[in-house]
């Protein structure tokens, strides 16, 4: 149940956020994701942290759009 809900929330992310978090969940590191997206590894790491925070908040609020 939570897995399906999480996947739904990921699909609602902005395209770049979705690409970064899905790549991260597939086991890619920030350097590799940066090569794919054109972002620096530091920016990728920051985006992963922010997207994880967004997803946690949305899961806790039942999927409503938050921050």
Biotite code that builds the C-alpha atoms (Angstrom):
import biotite.structure as struc

atoms = struc.array([
    struc.Atom([0.000, 0.000, 0.000], chain_id="A", res_id=1, res_name="UNK", atom_name="CA", element="C"),
    struc.Atom([2.693, 2.493, 0.977], chain_id="A", res_id=2, res_name="UNK", atom_name="CA", element="C"),
    struc.Atom([4.801, 1.462, -2.011], chain_id="A", res_id=3, res_name="UNK", atom_name="CA", element="C"),
    struc.Atom([1.983, 2.175, -4.467], chain_id="A", res_id=4, res_name="UNK", atom_name="CA", element="C"),
    struc.Atom([1.244, 5.478, -2.736], chain_id="A", res_id=5, res_name="UNK", atom_name="CA", element="C"),
    struc.Atom([4.923, 6.443, -2.885], chain_id="A", res_id=6, res_name="UNK", atom_name="CA", element="C"),
    struc.Atom([5.104, 5.619, -6.586], chain_id="A", res_id=7, res_name="UNK", atom_name="CA", element="C"),
    struc.Atom([2.039, 7.774, -7.207], chain_id="A", res_id=8, res_name="UNK", atom_name="CA", element="C"),
    struc.Atom([3.649, 10.670, -5.335], chain_id="A", res_id=9, res_name="UNK", atom_name="CA", element="C"),
    struc.Atom([6.858, 10.258, -7.333], chain_id="A", res_id=10, res_name="UNK", atom_name="CA", element="C"),
    struc.Atom([4.873, 10.419, -10.571], chain_id="A", res_id=11, res_name="UNK", atom_name="CA", element="C"),
    struc.Atom([3.456, 13.781, -9.446], chain_id="A", res_id=12, res_name="UNK", atom_name="CA", element="C"),
    struc.Atom([6.912, 15.340, -9.013], chain_id="A", res_id=13, res_name="UNK", atom_name="CA", element="C"),
    struc.Atom([8.427, 17.774, -11.496], chain_id="A", res_id=14, res_name="UNK", atom_name="CA", element="C"),
    struc.Atom([10.154, 15.831, -14.314], chain_id="A", res_id=15, res_name="UNK", atom_name="CA", element="C"),
    struc.Atom([13.718, 16.603, -13.158], chain_id="A", res_id=16, res_name="UNK", atom_name="CA", element="C"),
    struc.Atom([12.874, 15.745, -9.548], chain_id="A", res_id=17, res_name="UNK", atom_name="CA", element="C"),
    struc.Atom([11.268, 12.502, -10.711], chain_id="A", res_id=18, res_name="UNK", atom_name="CA", element="C"),
    struc.Atom([14.302, 11.616, -12.849], chain_id="A", res_id=19, res_name="UNK", atom_name="CA", element="C"),
    struc.Atom([16.737, 12.295, -10.021], chain_id="A", res_id=20, res_name="UNK", atom_name="CA", element="C"),
    struc.Atom([14.831, 10.369, -7.343], chain_id="A", res_id=21, res_name="UNK", atom_name="CA", element="C"),
    struc.Atom([14.116, 7.380, -9.597], chain_id="A", res_id=22, res_name="UNK", atom_name="CA", element="C"),
    struc.Atom([17.790, 7.221, -10.581], chain_id="A", res_id=23, res_name="UNK", atom_name="CA", element="C"),
    struc.Atom([18.733, 7.398, -6.906], chain_id="A", res_id=24, res_name="UNK", atom_name="CA", element="C"),
    struc.Atom([16.282, 4.613, -6.058], chain_id="A", res_id=25, res_name="UNK", atom_name="CA", element="C"),
    struc.Atom([17.858, 2.508, -8.828], chain_id="A", res_id=26, res_name="UNK", atom_name="CA", element="C"),
    struc.Atom([21.158, 2.765, -6.963], chain_id="A", res_id=27, res_name="UNK", atom_name="CA", element="C"),
    struc.Atom([22.913, 5.463, -8.961], chain_id="A", res_id=28, res_name="UNK", atom_name="CA", element="C"),
    struc.Atom([25.213, 7.832, -7.085], chain_id="A", res_id=29, res_name="UNK", atom_name="CA", element="C"),
    struc.Atom([25.157, 11.620, -7.316], chain_id="A", res_id=30, res_name="UNK", atom_name="CA", element="C"),
    struc.Atom([28.074, 11.720, -9.768], chain_id="A", res_id=31, res_name="UNK", atom_name="CA", element="C"),
    struc.Atom([26.354, 9.397, -12.235], chain_id="A", res_id=32, res_name="UNK", atom_name="CA", element="C"),
    struc.Atom([23.000, 11.144, -11.891], chain_id="A", res_id=33, res_name="UNK", atom_name="CA", element="C"),
    struc.Atom([24.843, 14.426, -12.492], chain_id="A", res_id=34, res_name="UNK", atom_name="CA", element="C"),
    struc.Atom([26.315, 13.072, -15.723], chain_id="A", res_id=35, res_name="UNK", atom_name="CA", element="C"),
    struc.Atom([22.848, 12.077, -16.900], chain_id="A", res_id=36, res_name="UNK", atom_name="CA", element="C"),
    struc.Atom([21.090, 15.303, -15.890], chain_id="A", res_id=37, res_name="UNK", atom_name="CA", element="C"),
    struc.Atom([23.889, 17.808, -16.461], chain_id="A", res_id=38, res_name="UNK", atom_name="CA", element="C"),
    struc.Atom([23.774, 18.895, -12.824], chain_id="A", res_id=39, res_name="UNK", atom_name="CA", element="C"),
    struc.Atom([26.762, 18.944, -10.487], chain_id="A", res_id=40, res_name="UNK", atom_name="CA", element="C"),
    struc.Atom([26.999, 16.070, -8.006], chain_id="A", res_id=41, res_name="UNK", atom_name="CA", element="C"),
    struc.Atom([26.503, 18.589, -5.176], chain_id="A", res_id=42, res_name="UNK", atom_name="CA", element="C"),
    struc.Atom([23.271, 19.857, -6.754], chain_id="A", res_id=43, res_name="UNK", atom_name="CA", element="C"),
    struc.Atom([22.098, 16.281, -7.279], chain_id="A", res_id=44, res_name="UNK", atom_name="CA", element="C"),
    struc.Atom([22.765, 15.447, -3.626], chain_id="A", res_id=45, res_name="UNK", atom_name="CA", element="C"),
    struc.Atom([20.854, 18.539, -2.509], chain_id="A", res_id=46, res_name="UNK", atom_name="CA", element="C"),
    struc.Atom([17.942, 17.717, -4.816], chain_id="A", res_id=47, res_name="UNK", atom_name="CA", element="C"),
    struc.Atom([17.799, 14.131, -3.507], chain_id="A", res_id=48, res_name="UNK", atom_name="CA", element="C"),
    struc.Atom([17.646, 15.431, 0.049], chain_id="A", res_id=49, res_name="UNK", atom_name="CA", element="C"),
    struc.Atom([14.894, 17.936, -0.803], chain_id="A", res_id=50, res_name="UNK", atom_name="CA", element="C"),
    struc.Atom([12.814, 15.474, -2.813], chain_id="A", res_id=51, res_name="UNK", atom_name="CA", element="C"),
    struc.Atom([13.033, 12.884, -0.031], chain_id="A", res_id=52, res_name="UNK", atom_name="CA", element="C"),
    struc.Atom([11.802, 15.526, 2.418], chain_id="A", res_id=53, res_name="UNK", atom_name="CA", element="C"),
    struc.Atom([8.924, 16.453, 0.103], chain_id="A", res_id=54, res_name="UNK", atom_name="CA", element="C"),
    struc.Atom([7.921, 12.812, -0.321], chain_id="A", res_id=55, res_name="UNK", atom_name="CA", element="C"),
    struc.Atom([8.027, 12.174, 3.429], chain_id="A", res_id=56, res_name="UNK", atom_name="CA", element="C"),
    struc.Atom([5.823, 15.204, 4.112], chain_id="A", res_id=57, res_name="UNK", atom_name="CA", element="C"),
    struc.Atom([3.359, 14.168, 1.422], chain_id="A", res_id=58, res_name="UNK", atom_name="CA", element="C"),
    struc.Atom([3.202, 10.597, 2.729], chain_id="A", res_id=59, res_name="UNK", atom_name="CA", element="C"),
    struc.Atom([2.532, 11.901, 6.219], chain_id="A", res_id=60, res_name="UNK", atom_name="CA", element="C"),
    struc.Atom([-0.244, 14.185, 4.922], chain_id="A", res_id=61, res_name="UNK", atom_name="CA", element="C"),
    struc.Atom([-1.853, 11.445, 2.880], chain_id="A", res_id=62, res_name="UNK", atom_name="CA", element="C"),
    struc.Atom([-0.535, 12.560, -0.482], chain_id="A", res_id=63, res_name="UNK", atom_name="CA", element="C"),
    struc.Atom([-1.639, 16.168, -0.476], chain_id="A", res_id=64, res_name="UNK", atom_name="CA", element="C"),
    struc.Atom([0.653, 18.567, -2.312], chain_id="A", res_id=65, res_name="UNK", atom_name="CA", element="C"),
    struc.Atom([3.068, 20.072, 0.165], chain_id="A", res_id=66, res_name="UNK", atom_name="CA", element="C"),
    struc.Atom([6.116, 22.259, -0.232], chain_id="A", res_id=67, res_name="UNK", atom_name="CA", element="C"),
])
